[in-house]
Amino acid sequence: MKKLLPAAIAAVFVLAAQDSQPRPKNTYHSSGGASAQQRLVSPEVHPDRTITFRLRAPEASQVSLSFAGVKPMAKDTSGIWTATVGPLPPEIYQYNFVVDGVRILDPGNSNLKNGRTLDASVVEVPGSPPRFDEVQAVPHGALHIRMYHSTPLKKQRQLYVYTPPEYDTEPGRRFPVLYLRHGSGDTEENWSDTGRAGVILDNLIAGRKAVPMIVVMPNGDTDGTWAGGSSPAGIELLGQELLADIIPMIEKTYRVSPGRESRAITGLSMGGGQAFTIGLKHLDQFAWVGEFSSGLVSDTDFHLDQHLPGFLDRPEDVNRKLKLLFLSCGTEDPRYPGQLDLMDVLKQHHIRYVWYPTPGVHEWKVWRHALHEFAQKVFQP
């Protein structure tokens, strides 16, 4: 108690000194939003499904909109540049502004295509009724973020896990698992954020079009480079991580149905190549395999027998083990012809597959549709 007295006395003297000083007059006044610069609405989606984009750049000499091509924007007397596109089908779209030759994001839009870098703004034209990838008035699942130790990479990593509504309402039930892999430049967050994987599953499950399933979305890069997710060495490390660390952690943590017939793997672009090679190399672990717009399998230098030795030599065994081999790509994607070449090889060797082309280039609307179709086929009797 005696030790506290000096500090207490000092505090009293400080307060007394403050009271002896002239008190400053309060001159603060908030005029509210009236004094703030008017918020610029961009993008503005109109009822007729046209979209108006706006950018405040009074000092710029030239501004254009990068949206399915380049469109010039008009400047008004207040320095606001405007362009309107459409009407457009209900979908997800990406865009940028180009200001005096510099590509920028839309500062009025918080909806971004995220990943390792922020490279585009995103706008969605809603459907009526809501699209398959829009939030609807149905039971919703949950999204978890889990940390784990990657043995081959010798570091802590994280992944996202979607659990269906039934996971909470039916505590005695076990569920199959889909391992869903992202593309180059993305992270483990993108399938749940930009890809709306959980929303798509919620809607399908509510409509009894898909089996309630757990979806695991891991990070598909070893070091943030192209080689870390696309080279044979990188894919080998990711396969080791999946089999040795991720699957055991998921099956220890969640109520998972056992066995290969309750395990599926697919992915987009870089992740599609990973899923295709890891899944088909380990048919003792996966009965359902897919790929969406994989650059690996579409490449002119891709030879299936080099990546999967012996796979083409045992079609009866492959067809017996595989419940589904699913291939998908945008019809305007440069990878599309390579997908057709891959199918020719599979046909020649009598290996069964399902082909799902969808309009579009190398973009999220294609992969949302692909997941929507794939999810309706996996784990079905």
C-alpha positions as CSV (number, residue, x, y, z in Angstrom):
1,M,0.0,0.0,0.0
2,K,2.8,2.4,0.9
3,K,4.4,1.9,-2.6
4,L,1.2,3.1,-4.2
5,L,1.1,6.4,-2.3
6,P,3.7,8.3,-4.4
7,A,2.0,7.4,-7.7
8,A,-1.4,8.4,-6.3
9,I,0.0,11.7,-5.0
10,A,1.6,12.4,-8.4
11,A,-1.7,11.7,-10.2
12,V,-3.4,14.3,-8.0
13,F,-0.8,16.9,-8.8
14,V,-1.2,16.2,-12.6
15,L,-5.0,16.6,-12.3
16,A,-4.6,19.8,-10.3
17,A,-2.1,21.2,-12.9
18,Q,-4.6,20.4,-15.7
19,D,-7.4,22.2,-13.9
20,S,-5.2,25.3,-13.5
21,Q,-4.6,25.5,-17.3
22,P,-7.0,27.5,-19.5
23,R,-9.6,25.2,-20.9
24,P,-9.7,25.3,-24.8
25,K,-13.0,26.3,-26.3
26,N,-14.9,23.5,-28.2
27,T,-15.0,24.5,-31.8
28,Y,-15.8,21.0,-33.3
29,H,-18.9,20.7,-35.4
30,S,-20.0,17.8,-37.5
31,S,-22.0,18.7,-40.5
32,G,-22.7,15.1,-41.3
33,G,-22.7,13.7,-44.8
34,A,-23.8,17.0,-46.3
35,S,-20.2,18.3,-46.3
36,A,-18.6,15.0,-47.5
37,Q,-17.9,14.4,-51.2
38,Q,-20.9,12.6,-52.7
39,R,-20.4,8.9,-52.9
40,L,-20.0,7.6,-56.4
41,V,-22.0,4.5,-57.1
42,S,-20.1,2.1,-59.3
43,P,-21.0,-0.3,-60.6
44,E,-24.8,0.3,-60.7
45,V,-26.8,-2.7,-62.0
46,H,-30.1,-1.5,-63.4
47,P,-33.4,-3.4,-63.5
48,D,-33.0,-3.9,-67.3
49,R,-29.7,-5.7,-66.5
50,T,-27.5,-2.9,-67.9
51,I,-24.6,-1.8,-65.8
52,T,-23.2,1.7,-65.4
53,F,-19.6,2.1,-64.3
54,R,-18.3,5.4,-62.9
55,L,-14.9,6.7,-61.9
56,R,-13.9,10.1,-60.5
57,A,-10.7,11.2,-62.2
58,P,-10.8,14.9,-63.1
59,E,-7.1,15.1,-64.0
60,A,-7.2,12.1,-66.3
61,S,-7.0,12.6,-70.0
62,Q,-8.3,9.2,-71.1
63,V,-10.2,6.5,-69.3
64,S,-11.6,3.2,-70.6
65,L,-13.5,0.3,-69.2
66,S,-11.9,-3.2,-69.7
67,F,-15.0,-5.4,-69.8
68,A,-15.2,-8.1,-72.4
69,G,-13.0,-5.8,-74.5
70,V,-12.1,-2.2,-74.2
71,K,-14.8,0.4,-74.0
72,P,-14.2,4.2,-73.9
73,M,-15.7,6.2,-71.0
74,A,-17.1,9.7,-71.3
75,K,-16.2,12.5,-68.9
76,D,-18.6,15.1,-67.6
77,T,-17.9,18.6,-66.3
78,S,-17.3,17.4,-62.7
79,G,-14.6,15.0,-63.7
80,I,-16.6,11.8,-63.5
81,W,-16.1,9.2,-66.3
82,T,-19.1,7.0,-67.2
83,A,-19.8,3.9,-69.4
84,T,-22.8,1.7,-69.6
85,V,-22.9,-1.9,-70.9
86,G,-25.6,-4.5,-71.5
87,P,-28.2,-5.7,-71.1
88,L,-26.4,-8.8,-69.9
89,P,-27.4,-12.3,-68.9
90,P,-27.5,-12.9,-65.1
91,E,-23.9,-13.9,-64.3
92,I,-20.6,-13.0,-62.6
93,Y,-18.4,-10.5,-64.6
94,Q,-14.9,-9.1,-64.1
95,Y,-13.6,-5.7,-65.1
96,N,-11.0,-3.0,-64.7
97,F,-10.6,0.7,-65.5
98,V,-7.6,1.9,-67.6
99,V,-6.6,5.4,-66.6
100,D,-4.1,7.0,-68.9
101,G,-2.7,3.6,-69.7
102,V,-2.7,2.3,-66.1
103,R,-5.0,-0.5,-65.2
104,I,-6.7,0.0,-61.9
105,L,-9.5,-1.6,-59.7
106,D,-12.8,0.2,-59.3
107,P,-12.4,2.2,-56.1
108,G,-16.2,2.3,-55.6
109,N,-16.5,-1.4,-55.6
110,S,-15.4,-3.6,-52.6
111,N,-16.3,-6.8,-54.5
112,L,-12.9,-8.0,-55.8
113,K,-11.4,-11.1,-57.4
114,N,-8.9,-11.8,-54.6
115,G,-6.1,-14.2,-54.4
116,R,-2.3,-13.7,-54.2
117,T,-2.9,-10.4,-56.0
118,L,-6.0,-8.2,-56.5
119,D,-6.3,-8.1,-60.3
120,A,-10.0,-7.4,-61.1
121,S,-13.2,-5.9,-59.8
122,V,-16.3,-8.1,-59.8
123,V,-19.9,-7.3,-60.6
124,E,-22.8,-9.8,-60.6
125,V,-26.1,-9.4,-62.5
126,P,-28.8,-11.1,-60.3
127,G,-31.3,-13.5,-61.7
128,S,-35.0,-13.6,-61.2
129,P,-35.6,-16.1,-59.8
130,P,-32.1,-16.1,-58.1
131,R,-29.3,-17.9,-60.0
132,F,-28.0,-21.3,-58.9
133,D,-24.9,-19.5,-57.4
134,E,-26.9,-16.7,-55.5
135,V,-27.8,-16.9,-51.9
136,Q,-31.4,-18.2,-51.6
137,A,-33.9,-18.7,-48.8
138,V,-32.7,-22.3,-48.0
139,P,-30.8,-23.9,-45.1
140,H,-27.2,-22.9,-45.1
141,G,-24.1,-24.8,-44.2
142,A,-21.0,-23.5,-42.3
143,L,-17.5,-22.4,-43.3
144,H,-14.5,-23.3,-41.2
145,I,-10.9,-22.3,-41.4
146,R,-8.5,-25.0,-40.2
147,M,-4.7,-24.9,-39.6
148,Y,-2.5,-27.9,-40.2
149,H,1.1,-28.8,-40.5
150,S,2.3,-29.7,-44.0
151,T,4.9,-32.5,-43.6
152,P,6.5,-32.2,-47.1
153,L,6.5,-28.3,-47.0
154,K,7.6,-28.2,-43.3
155,K,5.3,-25.3,-42.4
156,Q,1.9,-24.4,-41.1
157,R,-0.8,-24.0,-43.7
158,Q,-4.5,-23.4,-43.7
159,L,-7.6,-24.6,-45.6
160,Y,-11.3,-23.9,-45.8
161,V,-14.0,-26.5,-45.0
162,Y,-17.6,-26.3,-45.9
163,T,-20.0,-28.4,-43.9
164,P,-23.6,-28.9,-45.2
165,P,-26.7,-27.9,-43.1
166,E,-27.3,-31.5,-42.2
167,Y,-23.9,-31.7,-40.5
168,D,-25.4,-29.7,-37.6
169,T,-29.0,-31.0,-37.7
170,E,-28.1,-34.7,-38.0
171,P,-25.3,-35.3,-35.5
172,G,-25.2,-39.0,-36.0
173,R,-24.6,-38.8,-39.7
174,R,-21.3,-39.2,-41.6
175,F,-20.6,-37.4,-44.9
176,P,-18.6,-37.9,-48.1
177,V,-15.8,-35.4,-48.8
178,L,-15.0,-33.4,-52.0
179,Y,-11.5,-32.0,-52.2
180,L,-11.7,-28.9,-54.3
181,R,-8.6,-27.2,-55.6
182,H,-8.1,-23.6,-56.8
183,G,-6.3,-22.1,-59.8
184,S,-3.0,-20.3,-60.2
185,G,-2.9,-16.9,-58.5
186,D,-5.7,-17.9,-56.2
187,T,-5.7,-19.1,-52.6
188,E,-7.6,-21.5,-50.4
189,E,-10.2,-18.7,-50.0
190,N,-11.2,-18.3,-53.6
191,W,-13.5,-21.2,-54.1
192,S,-15.7,-20.2,-51.1
193,D,-15.5,-16.4,-51.9
194,T,-15.4,-15.8,-55.7
195,G,-16.5,-19.3,-56.6
196,R,-19.5,-19.4,-54.2
197,A,-18.9,-23.2,-53.6
198,G,-20.9,-23.2,-50.3
199,V,-23.8,-21.2,-51.9
200,I,-23.9,-23.6,-54.8
201,L,-24.0,-26.6,-52.5
202,D,-26.6,-25.1,-50.2
203,N,-28.9,-24.6,-53.1
204,L,-28.3,-28.0,-54.7
205,I,-28.8,-29.8,-51.4
206,A,-32.0,-27.9,-50.6
207,G,-33.3,-28.9,-54.0
208,R,-32.3,-32.6,-53.4
209,K,-30.1,-32.4,-56.5
210,A,-26.8,-33.2,-54.6
211,V,-25.8,-35.5,-51.8
212,P,-25.0,-33.5,-48.6
213,M,-21.2,-33.4,-48.6
214,I,-18.2,-31.8,-46.9
215,V,-16.0,-29.7,-49.2
216,V,-12.3,-29.2,-48.3
217,M,-10.5,-26.3,-50.1
218,P,-6.8,-26.4,-49.5
219,N,-4.0,-24.2,-50.7
220,G,-2.6,-25.4,-54.0
221,D,0.7,-23.7,-54.1
222,T,3.9,-24.9,-52.5
223,D,5.8,-21.6,-52.8
224,G,3.6,-19.1,-54.7
225,T,5.2,-19.7,-58.1
226,W,3.8,-21.4,-61.2
227,A,6.1,-24.4,-60.7
228,G,4.9,-24.7,-57.1
229,G,1.5,-25.7,-58.3
230,S,1.9,-26.9,-61.9
231,S,5.2,-28.7,-62.3
232,P,5.5,-32.5,-61.7
233,A,7.6,-31.8,-58.6
234,G,5.1,-29.3,-57.2
235,I,2.1,-31.6,-57.8
236,E,4.0,-34.5,-56.2
237,L,4.6,-32.5,-53.1
238,L,0.9,-31.4,-53.0
239,G,-0.2,-35.0,-53.4
240,Q,2.0,-36.1,-50.5
241,E,0.5,-33.2,-48.4
242,L,-3.0,-34.2,-49.3
243,L,-2.6,-37.9,-48.5
244,A,-0.4,-37.6,-45.5
245,D,-1.6,-34.5,-43.8
246,I,-4.9,-33.1,-45.1
247,I,-7.1,-36.2,-45.5
248,P,-6.0,-37.7,-42.1
249,M,-6.7,-34.3,-40.4
250,I,-10.2,-34.0,-42.0
251,E,-11.1,-37.6,-41.2
252,K,-10.0,-37.1,-37.6
253,T,-11.8,-33.8,-37.1
254,Y,-15.1,-34.3,-39.0
255,R,-17.7,-37.1,-39.3
256,V,-16.5,-38.5,-42.6
257,S,-17.9,-41.5,-44.4
258,P,-15.0,-44.0,-44.8
259,G,-13.5,-45.3,-48.0
260,R,-12.6,-44.2,-51.5
261,E,-16.2,-44.2,-52.8
262,S,-16.9,-41.4,-50.3
263,R,-13.9,-39.3,-51.5
264,A,-13.9,-37.0,-54.6
265,I,-11.3,-34.6,-56.0
266,T,-11.6,-31.8,-58.6
267,G,-10.3,-28.3,-59.3
268,L,-10.0,-25.5,-61.7
269,S,-7.1,-24.6,-64.1
270,M,-3.9,-25.3,-62.1
271,G,-6.0,-27.1,-59.5
272,G,-7.7,-29.1,-62.2
273,G,-4.3,-30.5,-63.3
274,Q,-3.5,-31.3,-59.7
275,A,-6.9,-33.1,-59.2
276,F,-6.6,-35.0,-62.4
277,T,-3.1,-36.4,-61.8
278,I,-3.4,-36.9,-58.0
279,G,-6.8,-38.5,-58.3
280,L,-6.1,-40.8,-61.1
281,K,-2.7,-41.8,-59.7
282,H,-4.4,-42.8,-56.4
283,L,-7.6,-44.6,-57.4
284,D,-7.2,-46.5,-54.2
285,Q,-8.1,-43.2,-52.5
286,F,-10.6,-41.5,-54.9
287,A,-13.5,-42.9,-56.9
288,W,-14.7,-39.5,-58.3
289,V,-12.2,-37.4,-60.2
290,G,-12.7,-34.1,-62.2
291,E,-10.9,-31.2,-63.8
292,F,-12.2,-27.8,-65.0
293,S,-10.2,-26.0,-67.7
294,S,-6.9,-27.6,-66.8
295,G,-3.9,-26.1,-68.6
296,L,-1.8,-29.1,-67.8
297,V,-3.9,-31.6,-69.6
298,S,-4.7,-29.2,-72.5
299,D,-1.1,-28.5,-73.3
300,T,0.3,-29.6,-76.7
301,D,3.2,-31.3,-74.8
302,F,0.9,-33.2,-72.4
303,H,1.2,-36.9,-72.7
304,L,-1.1,-38.8,-70.3
305,D,1.1,-41.9,-70.2
306,Q,4.1,-39.8,-69.0
307,H,2.2,-38.3,-66.1
308,L,0.2,-41.5,-65.3
309,P,2.4,-44.4,-66.4
310,G,0.3,-47.5,-67.1
311,F,-3.0,-45.7,-66.7
312,L,-4.0,-46.2,-70.4
313,D,-3.0,-49.8,-70.4
314,R,-5.6,-51.0,-67.9
315,P,-9.0,-49.5,-69.0
316,E,-11.1,-52.2,-67.5
317,D,-9.5,-51.7,-64.1
318,V,-9.8,-47.9,-64.4
319,N,-13.5,-48.1,-65.4
320,R,-14.2,-50.5,-62.6
321,K,-12.6,-48.2,-60.0
322,L,-13.8,-44.8,-61.3
323,K,-17.3,-43.9,-60.5
324,L,-16.8,-40.6,-62.5
325,L,-14.2,-39.0,-64.6
326,F,-15.5,-35.5,-65.3
327,L,-14.0,-33.0,-67.8
328,S,-15.1,-29.4,-68.3
329,C,-13.9,-26.3,-70.1
330,G,-15.2,-23.0,-71.4
331,T,-15.9,-23.2,-75.1
332,E,-14.0,-19.9,-75.8
333,D,-11.0,-20.9,-73.6
334,P,-7.7,-21.5,-75.6
335,R,-7.5,-24.7,-73.6
336,Y,-10.7,-26.1,-75.2
337,P,-9.0,-27.8,-78.2
338,G,-6.6,-29.5,-75.8
339,Q,-9.5,-30.9,-73.8
340,L,-10.9,-32.4,-77.0
341,D,-7.5,-34.0,-77.7
342,L,-7.5,-35.5,-74.2
343,M,-11.0,-37.0,-74.8
344,D,-9.7,-38.5,-78.1
345,V,-7.0,-40.3,-76.1
346,L,-9.5,-41.5,-73.5
347,K,-11.8,-42.8,-76.2
348,Q,-9.1,-44.6,-78.0
349,H,-8.3,-46.5,-74.8
350,H,-12.0,-47.1,-73.9
351,I,-11.8,-45.1,-70.7
352,R,-15.2,-43.7,-69.7
353,Y,-15.6,-40.0,-68.9
354,V,-18.3,-37.2,-68.8
355,W,-17.8,-34.1,-70.8
356,Y,-19.4,-30.8,-69.8
357,P,-18.5,-27.8,-72.0
358,T,-20.0,-24.4,-71.0
359,P,-19.9,-21.0,-72.8
360,G,-17.1,-18.7,-71.6
361,V,-13.4,-18.2,-71.5
362,H,-11.0,-18.9,-68.6
363,E,-13.3,-17.3,-65.9
364,W,-15.3,-17.9,-62.8
365,K,-18.7,-18.2,-64.4
366,V,-17.4,-21.3,-66.2
367,W,-16.1,-22.9,-63.1
368,R,-19.2,-22.1,-61.0
369,H,-21.3,-23.9,-63.7
370,A,-18.8,-26.8,-63.8
371,L,-18.9,-27.2,-60.0
372,H,-22.7,-27.0,-60.1
373,E,-22.8,-29.9,-62.6
374,F,-20.0,-32.0,-61.0
375,A,-21.6,-31.7,-57.5
376,Q,-24.8,-33.2,-58.8
377,K,-23.0,-36.3,-60.1
378,V,-20.6,-37.2,-57.3
379,F,-21.6,-39.6,-54.5
380,Q,-24.8,-40.6,-56.3
381,P,-25.8,-44.3,-56.0
